Amino acid sequence: MAIAVPPLHALGRLAFKRWLEKPITEGLAARTIFESHLRYEIQLWQLSKKV
């Protein structure tokens, strides 16, 4: 009796989509939000220095 096993690259792709893709995407989104907030804070700081 033979058991069908999917190829390793198919298992790797499934594992990537299930466990790694979401944290990577969320991490990149968090970095973008942090950078835009940091730019905003720097602009506020520069404006407060001019006054």
C-alpha positions in Angstrom: 0.0 0.0 0.0 1.5 3.4 -1.1 0.8 6.6 0.7 0.8 9.8 -1.4 2.9 12.5 0.0 2.9 16.0 -1.5 6.2 17.3 -2.8 8.3 19.2 -0.2 8.0 22.5 -2.1 4.2 22.3 -1.8 4.5 21.7 1.9 7.0 24.6 2.2 4.6 27.0 0.3 1.7 25.9 2.5 3.8 26.5 5.7 4.9 29.9 4.4 1.4 31.0 3.6 0.0 29.8 6.9 2.6 30.8 9.4 5.0 33.3 7.9 3.2 35.4 5.4 0.8 37.1 7.9 3.5 38.1 10.5 5.8 39.4 7.7 3.0 41.5 6.2 1.9 42.8 9.6 5.5 43.6 10.5 6.0 45.6 7.3 2.7 47.4 7.9 3.7 48.2 11.5 7.1 49.5 10.3 5.3 51.8 7.8 3.0 53.2 10.4 5.9 53.7 12.8 8.0 55.5 10.2 5.1 57.8 9.2 4.4 58.6 12.9 8.1 59.3 13.5 8.2 61.7 10.5 5.1 63.4 12.0 6.8 63.7 15.4 9.9 65.2 13.8 7.9 67.7 11.9 6.1 68.8 15.1 9.5 69.1 16.9 10.9 71.2 14.1 7.9 73.5 14.1 8.1 73.9 17.9 11.8 74.9 17.6 10.9 77.6 15.1 8.5 79.4 17.5 
